Amino acid sequence: MWLPPALLLLSLSGCVSIQGPEFVRGPERGLVTVQCRYNQGWETHNKWWCRGGIWHLCKILVQTRGSEQEKKSGRVSIRDSWRDRSFTVTMEGLRQDDADTYWCGIQKAGTDLGTQVKVIVDPVGTDSYPESSSSNRLPDHLGSSNR
């Protein structure tokens, strides 16, 4: 199907409306901070953080309510910054079983927008990484696999 260039650009722009790191890592009992960026126009939409490898089955852990006020649920918090067009999720008191696939998301009519983030938790006693990192080096056991 042929699309005029302007329409093609609009249809593709939805693909990059939200971006986040491929993975973050932090030490057991420490914290990780994840920053997800979004395009202009999504400022007042609810933002959320959910857990689970399957997009439509992931469990929302915390979400904003269309404002910049921080929301906290247990060990997880989220804060939106409209000026920076980003929201920040912090997971504290990390445990080994927190290692999983998560999603940064934006609520919208129809299917929400989202991007996948893997959270890696280093066991106590490993000091090769700082408290919170979004380094692009994958751990050896993940190799160079794609999402």
N, CA and C atoms as a LAMMPS dump frame, in Angstrom:
ITEM: TIMESTEP
0
ITEM: NUMBER OF ATOMS
441
ITEM: BOX BOUNDS ff ff ff
-5.0000000000000000e+02 5.0000000000000000e+02
-5.0000000000000000e+02 5.0000000000000000e+02
-5.0000000000000000e+02 5.0000000000000000e+02
ITEM: ATOMS id mol type element x y z
1 1 1 N 0.841 -1.179 0
2 1 2 C 0 0 0
3 1 3 C 0.884 1.239 0
4 2 1 N 0.589 2.185 -0.88
5 2 2 C 1.354 3.408 -0.989
6 2 3 C 0.777 4.456 -0.056
7 3 1 N 1.655 5.136 0.702
8 3 2 C 1.222 6.218 1.573
9 3 3 C 1.941 7.502 1.177
10 4 1 N 1.232 8.637 1.179
11 4 2 C 1.913 9.911 0.932
12 4 3 C 2.995 10.118 2.006
13 5 1 N 4.105 10.787 1.666
14 5 2 C 5.212 10.955 2.624
15 5 3 C 4.781 11.512 3.984
16 6 1 N 3.898 12.499 4.014
17 6 2 C 3.481 13.079 5.301
18 6 3 C 2.731 12.048 6.142
19 7 1 N 1.874 11.26 5.517
20 7 2 C 1.126 10.237 6.239
21 7 3 C 2.048 9.119 6.706
22 8 1 N 3.02 8.755 5.87
23 8 2 C 3.991 7.74 6.247
24 8 3 C 4.774 8.192 7.482
25 9 1 N 5.198 9.459 7.499
26 9 2 C 5.936 9.993 8.64
27 9 3 C 5.083 9.937 9.909
28 10 1 N 3.817 10.291 9.812
29 10 2 C 2.934 10.227 10.976
30 10 3 C 2.761 8.801 11.475
31 11 1 N 2.635 7.856 10.56
32 11 2 C 2.43 6.471 10.981
33 11 3 C 3.691 5.899 11.615
34 12 1 N 4.857 6.294 11.147
35 12 2 C 6.104 5.801 11.721
36 12 3 C 6.451 6.493 13.037
37 13 1 N 6.003 7.736 13.213
38 13 2 C 6.365 8.465 14.428
39 13 3 C 5.815 7.792 15.684
40 14 1 N 4.735 7.051 15.569
41 14 2 C 4.194 6.334 16.712
42 14 3 C 5.13 5.26 17.223
43 15 1 N 6.019 4.786 16.355
44 15 2 C 6.95 3.726 16.727
45 15 3 C 8.014 4.205 17.697
46 16 1 N 8.3 5.497 17.699
47 16 2 C 9.351 6.016 18.567
48 16 3 C 8.795 7.034 19.563
49 17 1 N 7.535 6.91 19.907
50 17 2 C 6.922 7.85 20.839
51 17 3 C 7.429 7.677 22.263
52 18 1 N 8.012 6.53 22.581
53 18 2 C 8.558 6.285 23.911
54 18 3 C 9.848 5.477 23.758
55 19 1 N 10.86 5.878 24.524
56 19 2 C 12.154 5.213 24.464
57 19 3 C 12.701 5.044 25.871
58 20 1 N 13.393 3.936 26.091
59 20 2 C 14.039 3.684 27.369
60 20 3 C 15.289 2.857 27.149
61 21 1 N 16.026 2.609 28.215
62 21 2 C 17.238 1.796 28.075
63 21 3 C 16.878 0.342 27.784
64 22 1 N 17.76 -0.372 27.111
65 22 2 C 17.529 -1.791 26.833
66 22 3 C 17.553 -2.58 28.142
67 23 1 N 18.463 -2.193 29.049
68 23 2 C 18.522 -2.841 30.351
69 23 3 C 19.146 -1.909 31.375
70 24 1 N 18.861 -2.173 32.634
71 24 2 C 19.502 -1.505 33.764
72 24 3 C 19.922 -2.584 34.744
73 25 1 N 20.902 -2.278 35.564
74 25 2 C 21.33 -3.254 36.557
75 25 3 C 21.642 -2.537 37.854
76 26 1 N 21.443 -3.273 38.934
77 26 2 C 21.73 -2.742 40.253
78 26 3 C 22.024 -3.88 41.203
79 27 1 N 22.619 -3.562 42.343
80 27 2 C 22.988 -4.596 43.301
81 27 3 C 21.805 -5.014 44.173
82 28 1 N 21.825 -6.24 44.586
83 28 2 C 20.847 -6.719 45.558
84 28 3 C 20.868 -5.773 46.755
85 29 1 N 19.693 -5.413 47.255
86 29 2 C 19.473 -4.465 48.345
87 29 3 C 19.715 -3.014 47.953
88 30 1 N 20.129 -2.781 46.696
89 30 2 C 20.358 -1.429 46.191
90 30 3 C 19.151 -0.942 45.415
91 31 1 N 19.404 -0.106 44.418
92 31 2 C 18.304 0.43 43.616
93 31 3 C 18.712 0.554 42.165
94 32 1 N 17.701 0.671 41.318
95 32 2 C 17.9 1.034 39.919
96 32 3 C 16.947 2.177 39.601
97 33 1 N 17.405 3.02 38.7
98 33 2 C 16.589 4.124 38.213
99 33 3 C 16.503 3.995 36.706
100 34 1 N 15.291 4.068 36.195
101 34 2 C 15.043 3.933 34.755
102 34 3 C 14.399 5.225 34.274
103 35 1 N 14.988 5.822 33.238
104 35 2 C 14.388 7.022 32.66
105 35 3 C 13.853 6.685 31.278
106 36 1 N 12.564 6.95 31.071
107 36 2 C 11.92 6.715 29.784
108 36 3 C 11.5 8.062 29.209
109 37 1 N 11.84 8.28 27.959
110 37 2 C 11.547 9.55 27.286
111 37 3 C 10.386 9.365 26.316
112 38 1 N 9.636 10.442 26.119
113 38 2 C 8.504 10.386 25.198
114 38 3 C 8.429 11.65 24.368
115 39 1 N 7.707 11.565 23.253
116 39 2 C 7.561 12.697 22.345
117 39 3 C 6.575 13.719 22.897
118 40 1 N 6.683 14.924 22.364
119 40 2 C 5.766 16 22.725
120 40 3 C 4.334 15.563 22.436
121 41 1 N 3.424 15.967 23.31
122 41 2 C 2.013 15.634 23.135
123 41 3 C 1.518 14.588 24.122
124 42 1 N 2.451 13.883 24.775
125 42 2 C 2.066 12.833 25.717
126 42 3 C 2.194 13.279 27.178
127 43 1 N 2.494 14.553 27.41
128 43 2 C 2.778 15.034 28.762
129 43 3 C 1.688 14.692 29.785
130 44 1 N 0.443 14.919 29.478
131 44 2 C -0.617 14.747 30.479
132 44 3 C -1.221 13.343 30.511
133 45 1 N -0.7 12.448 29.725
134 45 2 C -1.179 11.061 29.735
135 45 3 C -0.592 10.314 30.94
136 46 1 N -1.329 9.328 31.429
137 46 2 C -0.811 8.484 32.507
138 46 3 C 0.39 7.697 32.005
139 47 1 N 1.409 7.614 32.844
140 47 2 C 2.592 6.801 32.55
141 47 3 C 2.59 5.644 33.531
142 48 1 N 3.136 4.486 33.122
143 48 2 C 3.122 3.327 34.01
144 48 3 C 4.369 2.478 33.856
145 49 1 N 4.575 1.598 34.831
146 49 2 C 5.695 0.65 34.869
147 49 3 C 5.084 -0.703 35.174
148 50 1 N 5.312 -1.665 34.291
149 50 2 C 4.727 -2.974 34.537
150 50 3 C 5.774 -4.069 34.378
151 51 1 N 5.447 -5.223 34.941
152 51 2 C 6.382 -6.343 34.983
153 51 3 C 5.813 -7.533 34.226
154 52 1 N 6.67 -8.149 33.416
155 52 2 C 6.28 -9.365 32.707
156 52 3 C 6.756 -9.327 31.272
157 53 1 N 7.22 -10.446 30.78
158 53 2 C 7.784 -10.518 29.444
159 53 3 C 6.774 -10.39 28.325
160 54 1 N 5.513 -10.637 28.615
161 54 2 C 4.479 -10.566 27.58
162 54 3 C 3.7 -9.272 27.763
163 55 1 N 3.816 -8.397 26.756
164 55 2 C 3.255 -7.042 26.807
165 55 3 C 1.826 -6.99 27.34
166 56 1 N 0.911 -7.717 26.747
167 56 2 C -0.503 -7.587 27.113
168 56 3 C -0.847 -8.302 28.423
169 57 1 N 0.112 -9.025 29.01
170 57 2 C -0.133 -9.704 30.287
171 57 3 C 0.666 -9.109 31.446
172 58 1 N 1.47 -8.092 31.172
173 58 2 C 2.317 -7.565 32.242
174 58 3 C 1.457 -6.901 33.324
175 59 1 N 1.981 -6.926 34.547
176 59 2 C 1.255 -6.394 35.703
177 59 3 C 1.76 -4.994 36.021
178 60 1 N 0.862 -4.006 35.966
179 60 2 C 1.241 -2.63 36.284
180 60 3 C 1.547 -2.531 37.777
181 61 1 N 2.764 -2.065 38.071
182 61 2 C 3.206 -1.936 39.462
183 61 3 C 2.952 -0.544 40.029
184 62 1 N 3.074 0.468 39.175
185 62 2 C 2.869 1.849 39.618
186 62 3 C 2.554 2.69 38.394
187 63 1 N 1.731 3.743 38.582
188 63 2 C 1.432 4.627 37.459
189 63 3 C 1.115 6.026 37.937
190 64 1 N 1.372 6.989 37.046
191 64 2 C 1.034 8.381 37.34
192 64 3 C -0.456 8.552 37.082
193 65 1 N -0.957 9.695 37.441
194 65 2 C -2.368 10.017 37.19
195 65 3 C -2.474 11.288 36.35
196 66 1 N -1.641 11.372 35.295
197 66 2 C -1.692 12.533 34.411
198 66 3 C -1.133 13.784 35.04
199 67 1 N -0.286 13.639 36.042
200 67 2 C 0.336 14.795 36.687
201 67 3 C 1.82 14.517 36.888
202 68 1 N 2.534 15.513 37.417
203 68 2 C 3.957 15.344 37.686
204 68 3 C 4.214 14.883 39.118
205 69 1 N 3.176 14.667 39.876
206 69 2 C 3.326 14.236 41.262
207 69 3 C 3.857 12.801 41.325
208 70 1 N 4.84 12.585 42.195
209 70 2 C 5.404 11.242 42.354
210 70 3 C 4.361 10.297 42.937
211 71 1 N 4.335 9.089 42.405
212 71 2 C 3.48 8.026 42.933
213 71 3 C 4.389 6.903 43.402
214 72 1 N 4.033 6.301 44.519
215 72 2 C 4.842 5.223 45.079
216 72 3 C 3.933 4.048 45.408
217 73 1 N 4.449 2.85 45.122
218 73 2 C 3.735 1.633 45.468
219 73 3 C 4.775 0.63 45.943
220 74 1 N 4.801 0.394 47.237
221 74 2 C 5.804 -0.506 47.796
222 74 3 C 7.202 0.026 47.578
223 75 1 N 8.03 -0.746 46.907
224 75 2 C 9.426 -0.374 46.67
225 75 3 C 9.642 0.319 45.33
226 76 1 N 8.554 0.656 44.64
227 76 2 C 8.649 1.24 43.303
228 76 3 C 7.987 2.615 43.286
229 77 1 N 8.666 3.586 42.659
230 77 2 C 8.073 4.921 42.514
231 77 3 C 8.221 5.385 41.07
232 78 1 N 7.359 6.336 40.685
233 78 2 C 7.372 6.889 39.33
234 78 3 C 7.106 8.384 39.438
235 79 1 N 7.841 9.154 38.633
236 79 2 C 7.643 10.606 38.593
237 79 3 C 7.794 11.066 37.147
238 80 1 N 6.831 11.875 36.704
239 80 2 C 6.824 12.389 35.339
240 80 3 C 7.371 13.811 35.34
241 81 1 N 8.135 14.161 34.314
242 81 2 C 8.639 15.526 34.13
243 81 3 C 8.215 15.987 32.747
244 82 1 N 7.189 16.816 32.701
245 82 2 C 6.663 17.271 31.423
246 82 3 C 7.672 18.129 30.68
247 83 1 N 8.409 18.951 31.402
248 83 2 C 9.392 19.839 30.778
249 83 3 C 10.452 19.03 30.037
250 84 1 N 10.91 17.94 30.671
251 84 2 C 11.934 17.078 30.066
252 84 3 C 11.34 16.012 29.156
253 85 1 N 10.008 15.885 29.168
254 85 2 C 9.301 14.822 28.435
255 85 3 C 9.919 13.458 28.744
256 86 1 N 9.985 13.179 30.046
257 86 2 C 10.499 11.88 30.491
258 86 3 C 9.856 11.531 31.819
259 87 1 N 9.832 10.251 32.109
260 87 2 C 9.424 9.844 33.448
261 87 3 C 10.468 8.882 33.984
262 88 1 N 10.592 8.917 35.307
263 88 2 C 11.624 8.153 35.989
264 88 3 C 10.983 7.154 36.93
265 89 1 N 11.434 5.917 36.828
266 89 2 C 10.974 4.846 37.713
267 89 3 C 12.158 4.456 38.588
268 90 1 N 11.919 4.326 39.89
269 90 2 C 12.954 3.871 40.813
270 90 3 C 12.458 2.617 41.514
271 91 1 N 13.291 1.583 41.489
272 91 2 C 13.018 0.347 42.236
273 91 3 C 14.097 0.259 43.308
274 92 1 N 13.682 0.183 44.571
275 92 2 C 14.657 0.139 45.663
276 92 3 C 14.537 -1.164 46.437
277 93 1 N 15.539 -1.408 47.285
278 93 2 C 15.543 -2.655 48.051
279 93 3 C 15.525 -3.856 47.138
280 94 1 N 16.344 -3.806 46.072
281 94 2 C 16.316 -4.867 45.06
282 94 3 C 16.57 -6.247 45.651
283 95 1 N 15.832 -7.202 45.115
284 95 2 C 16.003 -8.618 45.475
285 95 3 C 16.303 -9.386 44.199
286 96 1 N 16.893 -10.556 44.333
287 96 2 C 17.211 -11.379 43.17
288 96 3 C 15.974 -11.643 42.318
289 97 1 N 14.818 -11.838 42.969
290 97 2 C 13.615 -12.151 42.187
291 97 3 C 12.991 -10.928 41.509
292 98 1 N 13.612 -9.741 41.658
293 98 2 C 13.175 -8.564 40.905
294 98 3 C 13.727 -8.582 39.481
295 99 1 N 14.742 -9.41 39.232
296 99 2 C 15.32 -9.502 37.891
297 99 3 C 14.249 -10.045 36.95
298 100 1 N 13.925 -9.269 35.911
299 100 2 C 12.838 -9.661 35.017
300 100 3 C 12.762 -8.663 33.868
301 101 1 N 11.757 -8.853 33.031
302 101 2 C 11.441 -7.923 31.959
303 101 3 C 10.335 -6.992 32.449
304 102 1 N 10.532 -5.706 32.22
305 102 2 C 9.577 -4.674 32.611
306 102 3 C 9.271 -3.82 31.387
307 103 1 N 8.281 -2.948 31.518
308 103 2 C 7.886 -2.063 30.431
309 103 3 C 7.618 -0.665 30.97
310 104 1 N 8.142 0.35 30.272
311 104 2 C 7.726 1.74 30.468
312 104 3 C 6.549 1.931 29.533
313 105 1 N 5.473 2.537 30.027
314 105 2 C 4.316 2.69 29.164
315 105 3 C 3.598 4.003 29.319
316 106 1 N 2.843 4.337 28.286
317 106 2 C 1.992 5.522 28.27
318 106 3 C 0.594 5.073 27.906
319 107 1 N -0.364 5.443 28.743
320 107 2 C -1.756 5.073 28.497
321 107 3 C -2.336 5.959 27.399
322 108 1 N -3.04 5.324 26.473
323 108 2 C -3.706 6.068 25.406
324 108 3 C -4.904 5.26 24.935
325 109 1 N -5.759 5.88 24.141
326 109 2 C -6.891 5.159 23.565
327 109 3 C -6.345 4.059 22.67
328 110 1 N -6.994 2.911 22.679
329 110 2 C -6.488 1.783 21.907
330 110 3 C -5.352 1.122 22.669
331 111 1 N -4.344 0.668 21.954
332 111 2 C -3.204 0.009 22.574
333 111 3 C -2.238 1.039 23.14
334 112 1 N -1.848 0.866 24.402
335 112 2 C -0.891 1.775 25.036
336 112 3 C 0.45 1.733 24.319
337 113 1 N 1.251 2.768 24.533
338 113 2 C 2.621 2.806 24.024
339 113 3 C 3.532 2.181 25.069
340 114 1 N 4.591 1.509 24.641
341 114 2 C 5.496 0.927 25.614
342 114 3 C 6.838 0.57 25.033
343 115 1 N 7.822 0.451 25.915
344 115 2 C 9.141 0 25.535
345 115 3 C 9.675 -0.932 26.62
346 116 1 N 10.347 -1.972 26.196
347 116 2 C 10.807 -3.027 27.105
348 116 3 C 12.139 -2.651 27.767
349 117 1 N 12.267 -2.983 29.063
350 117 2 C 13.502 -2.761 29.825
351 117 3 C 13.779 -4.013 30.647
352 118 1 N 14.972 -4.566 30.513
353 118 2 C 15.352 -5.709 31.347
354 118 3 C 16.044 -5.183 32.6
355 119 1 N 15.623 -5.693 33.752
356 119 2 C 16.254 -5.326 35.019
357 119 3 C 17.107 -6.506 35.471
358 120 1 N 18.381 -6.217 35.724
359 120 2 C 19.343 -7.227 36.164
360 120 3 C 19.753 -6.889 37.588
361 121 1 N 19.721 -7.887 38.466
362 121 2 C 20.096 -7.685 39.868
363 121 3 C 21.366 -8.484 40.137
364 122 1 N 22.43 -7.774 40.503
365 122 2 C 23.695 -8.426 40.834
366 122 3 C 23.65 -8.917 42.27
367 123 1 N 24.122 -10.146 42.518
368 123 2 C 24.11 -10.688 43.877
369 123 3 C 24.996 -9.873 44.815
370 124 1 N 24.673 -9.945 46.099
371 124 2 C 25.492 -9.285 47.116
372 124 3 C 26.917 -9.791 46.974
373 125 1 N 27.867 -8.872 47.112
374 125 2 C 29.268 -9.273 47.021
375 125 3 C 29.884 -8.996 45.663
376 126 1 N 29.048 -8.665 44.66
377 126 2 C 29.613 -8.274 43.365
378 126 3 C 29.715 -6.763 43.395
379 127 1 N 30.893 -6.264 43.163
380 127 2 C 31.075 -4.819 43.211
381 127 3 C 31.556 -4.275 41.877
382 128 1 N 31.268 -5.006 40.803
383 128 2 C 31.743 -4.577 39.492
384 128 3 C 30.861 -3.5 38.871
385 129 1 N 29.716 -3.202 39.468
386 129 2 C 28.833 -2.191 38.9
387 129 3 C 28.387 -1.232 39.98
388 130 1 N 28.194 0.043 39.601
389 130 2 C 27.697 1.021 40.574
390 130 3 C 26.267 0.707 40.964
391 131 1 N 25.757 1.463 41.917
392 131 2 C 24.423 1.226 42.475
393 131 3 C 23.331 1.226 41.417
394 132 1 N 23.446 2.077 40.434
395 132 2 C 22.453 2.129 39.369
396 132 3 C 23.18 2.408 38.072
397 133 1 N 22.826 1.686 37.029
398 133 2 C 23.558 1.85 35.786
399 133 3 C 22.656 1.576 34.603
400 134 1 N 22.913 2.278 33.525
401 134 2 C 22.227 1.972 32.277
402 134 3 C 23.274 1.729 31.195
403 135 1 N 24.372 1.127 31.585
404 135 2 C 25.451 0.785 30.663
405 135 3 C 24.906 -0.066 29.529
406 136 1 N 25.526 0.034 28.382
407 136 2 C 25.063 -0.744 27.238
408 136 3 C 25.719 -2.108 27.147
409 137 1 N 26.613 -2.463 28.057
410 137 2 C 27.256 -3.767 28.012
411 137 3 C 26.337 -4.798 28.641
412 138 1 N 25.976 -5.805 27.864
413 138 2 C 25.12 -6.867 28.379
414 138 3 C 25.941 -7.823 29.234
415 139 1 N 25.359 -8.381 30.268
416 139 2 C 26.071 -9.384 31.044
417 139 3 C 26.34 -10.607 30.173
418 140 1 N 27.395 -11.339 30.503
419 140 2 C 27.826 -12.471 29.692
420 140 3 C 26.71 -13.485 29.429
421 141 1 N 25.867 -13.758 30.438
422 141 2 C 24.845 -14.781 30.249
423 141 3 C 23.723 -14.342 29.311
424 142 1 N 23.628 -13.035 29.018
425 142 2 C 22.61 -12.586 28.069
426 142 3 C 23.171 -12.486 26.661
427 143 1 N 24.485 -12.472 26.536
428 143 2 C 25.111 -12.438 25.223
429 143 3 C 24.617 -11.284 24.39
430 144 1 N 24.437 -11.529 23.132
431 144 2 C 23.977 -10.456 22.225
432 144 3 C 22.583 -10.754 21.705
433 145 1 N 21.78 -11.417 22.505
434 145 2 C 20.425 -11.765 22.047
435 145 3 C 19.576 -10.528 21.854
436 146 1 N 18.667 -10.597 20.931
437 146 2 C 17.751 -9.487 20.662
438 146 3 C 16.461 -9.697 21.414
439 147 1 N 15.707 -8.598 21.54
440 147 2 C 14.427 -8.659 22.23
441 147 3 C 13.464 -9.495 21.495
